């Protein structure tokens, strides 16, 4: 009976060690993925901007992230705010505005961040809206940063839309516009009331390394306890009687 209990305890300890080591390795892989993605973003940001027209949308989608330059007119009637965002430790919203290119294609532009009025959450920030043809430079990325969905996206119409996350299909249904399946994270001078201090993707690498250390430490603790209690159980075993 005691032998069976010891075997079960040993199997449980081995499973716990395997699980914690696996979780530690997963955290290290997540850190490596973020570093690799950040390196790709850094290369794209340092490259010369690529002029993009409507016929280039699919080619851009295949090369993300990519620094691009667009010329067109903002469609402010269809802009939307992304809620519950942060930048430089401040709470606020991101402003996404569709840009119609000269050939009619439409690309969504994340124009930047604006602080929320802490006294009136229903009051949207005041920002400049440049009229006429504009030139926009920025980093074309697959999607605006997504957050845990706290509620349904507010429908467009009857005032500016405030959404939790950007969804291309939902935006097309609400606006009637066909848009590229990527968004431009605008860079350059921020004289329109918006902030563009975009966070680095690799900012959470230290957190992943810390979690990995915790999992590996837990695996080492389980191993040490297994050895300790295993030796104690072995020493407590009654001596075997000699065979006569």
C-alpha positions in Angstrom: 0.0 0.0 0.0 2.8 2.4 0.9 4.6 1.5 -2.2 1.5 2.4 -4.3 1.2 5.8 -2.6 4.8 6.5 -3.2 4.5 5.7 -6.9 1.4 7.9 -7.2 3.2 10.8 -5.5 6.2 10.3 -7.7 4.1 10.3 -10.8 2.3 13.5 -9.7 5.6 15.2 -9.0 7.0 14.3 -12.4 3.8 15.6 -14.1 4.1 18.9 -12.1 7.7 19.3 -13.0 7.0 18.6 -16.7 4.1 21.1 -16.7 6.0 23.9 -15.0 9.1 23.5 -17.2 6.8 23.5 -20.2 5.2 26.8 -19.1 8.6 28.3 -18.4 9.7 27.4 -21.9 6.5 28.8 -23.4 7.1 32.2 -21.7 10.7 32.2 -23.1 9.2 31.5 -26.6 6.7 34.4 -26.2 9.6 36.7 -25.3 11.6 35.6 -28.4 8.5 36.1 -30.6 8.1 39.6 -29.3 11.8 40.4 -29.8 11.6 39.1 -33.4 8.5 41.0 -34.1 10.0 44.2 -32.6 13.1 43.7 -34.8 10.8 43.5 -37.9 9.0 46.7 -36.8 12.3 48.5 -36.2 13.5 47.6 -39.7 10.3 48.7 -41.3 10.3 52.0 -39.3 13.8 52.8 -40.5 13.1 52.1 -44.1 12.1 54.7 -46.6 8.3 55.1 -46.9 6.8 53.2 -49.9 4.2 55.3 -51.9 1.0 53.2 -52.0 -2.0 53.4 -54.3 -5.2 51.4 -54.5 -3.7 48.7 -56.6 -1.0 48.0 -54.0 -3.3 47.1 -51.1 -2.8 43.3 -51.5 1.0 43.6 -52.0 1.2 45.7 -48.8 -0.8 43.1 -46.9 1.7 40.5 -47.8 4.7 42.5 -46.5 3.5 43.8 -43.1 4.8 45.6 -41.2 5.7 48.1 -43.9 6.4 51.9 -43.8 4.1 53.5 -46.3 3.1 56.9 -47.6 -0.5 57.6 -48.7 -2.1 60.6 -50.3 -5.9 61.1 -50.1 -8.7 62.8 -48.3 -9.9 61.8 -44.8 -13.6 60.7 -44.5 -14.4 62.2 -41.1 -18.0 61.2 -41.3 -16.9 57.6 -40.8 -14.2 58.0 -38.2 -14.4 56.0 -35.0 -12.7 56.1 -31.6 -11.2 53.0 -30.0 -11.9 53.1 -26.2 -9.9 52.1 -23.1 -6.5 52.9 -24.6 -3.4 54.1 -22.9 -0.3 56.0 -23.9 2.5 57.4 -21.7 0.5 56.3 -18.6 -2.6 58.2 -19.6 -6.1 56.9 -20.3 -7.9 57.8 -23.4 -8.9 56.8 -26.9 -7.4 56.2 -30.4 -8.9 57.9 -33.4 -9.2 55.8 -36.6 -10.2 57.7 -39.7 -10.7 56.2 -43.2 -8.5 57.8 -46.0 -9.8 57.7 -49.5 -7.0 57.5 -52.0 -7.1 59.2 -55.4 -8.2 56.0 -57.2 -11.0 55.5 -54.7 -9.4 52.8 -52.5 -10.0 53.3 -48.7 -7.4 52.7 -46.0 -8.0 53.1 -42.3 -5.5 55.3 -40.5 -4.9 55.2 -36.7 -4.2 58.9 -36.4 -3.2 58.7 -32.7 -4.2 58.9 -29.1 -6.1 61.6 -27.2 -6.6 61.9 -23.5 -10.1 61.3 -22.1 -11.8 64.1 -20.1 -11.8 62.6 -16.5 -14.7 64.8 -15.5 -16.9 63.7 -18.4 -16.3 60.3 -20.0 -19.0 60.9 -22.6 -17.2 64.0 -23.9 -14.9 63.1 -26.8 -11.5 64.8 -27.3 -11.2 67.8 -29.6 -8.7 67.3 -32.4 -7.9 69.0 -35.7 -9.3 67.5 -38.8 -7.3 68.5 -41.9 -9.4 69.2 -45.0 -8.5 68.6 -48.6 -5.8 66.3 -49.8 -3.3 65.2 -47.2 -0.1 63.1 -47.2 0.1 60.4 -44.4 3.1 58.5 -43.5 3.1 55.6 -41.0 3.6 51.9 -40.4 1.1 49.6 -42.1 0.2 46.8 -39.7 -2.3 44.0 -39.7 -4.5 45.3 -37.0 -4.8 48.0 -34.3 -3.9 46.7 -30.9 -6.8 44.7 -29.5 -8.1 44.6 -26.0 -10.4 42.4 -24.0 -13.9 43.2 -25.3 -15.8 44.9 -22.5 -19.0 45.4 -24.5 -20.6 45.6 -27.9 -19.2 48.1 -30.4 -21.4 51.2 -30.5 -23.1 51.4 -33.9 -22.1 54.2 -36.3 -24.6 56.9 -36.9 -26.2 59.3 -34.5 -22.8 60.6 -33.5 -19.2 59.5 -33.5 -18.7 55.7 -33.1 -16.9 54.5 -30.0 -15.7 50.9 -30.3 -13.8 48.6 -28.1 -11.8 47.0 -31.0 -11.4 47.6 -34.7 -13.2 45.0 -36.8 -12.9 45.4 -40.6 -16.1 43.6 -41.5 -18.1 45.4 -38.9 -16.7 48.7 -40.0 -17.6 48.0 -43.6 -21.2 47.1 -42.6 -21.5 50.3 -40.5 -19.9 52.7 -43.0 -20.7 51.2 -46.4 -17.0 51.5 -47.3 -14.8 48.7 -48.6 -11.4 49.0 -46.7 -8.0 47.5 -46.9 -7.3 44.6 -44.4 -4.6 46.6 -42.7 -4.3 49.9 -40.9 -1.7 52.6 -41.0 -0.3 53.6 -37.6 0.4 57.3 -38.4 3.7 58.8 -37.5 5.1 62.3 -37.9 4.4 65.7 -36.3 1.5 65.6 -33.9 0.1 69.1 -34.2 -3.5 68.0 -34.4 -4.2 67.3 -30.7 -3.2 63.7 -31.0 -0.2 61.8 -29.5 1.8 59.3 -31.5 4.3 57.9 -29.0 3.6 54.4 -30.1 4.7 51.8 -27.5 7.4 49.2 -28.4 6.2 45.6 -28.9 9.1 44.3 -26.9 8.1 46.2 -23.8 6.8 43.1 -22.1 9.8 40.9 -22.7 11.1 41.3 -19.1 7.7 40.3 -17.8 7.9 37.0 -19.8 11.4 36.4 -18.5 10.1 37.0 -15.0 7.2 34.5 -15.4 9.6 31.9 -16.9 11.9 32.3 -13.9 8.9 31.7 -11.6 7.9 28.6 -13.4 11.4 27.2 -13.5 11.8 28.0 -9.8 8.6 26.1 -9.0 9.8 23.1 -11.0 13.0 23.1 -9.0 11.1 23.4 -5.8 8.9 20.4 -6.7 11.9 18.4 -7.6 13.7 19.3 -4.4 10.7 18.4 -2.3 10.2 15.1 -4.2 13.8 14.1 -3.5 13.5 15.2 0.2 10.3 13.3 1.0 11.3 10.4 -1.2 14.5 9.9 0.8 12.7 10.3 4.1 10.1 7.7 3.0 12.9 5.3 2.0 14.7 5.7 5.3 11.5 5.0 7.2 10.9 1.7 5.5 11.3 -1.2 7.9 14.4 -3.3 7.2 13.8 -6.5 5.3 14.1 -9.7 7.3 16.9 -11.9 6.0 15.9 -14.9 4.0 16.4 -18.1 5.9 
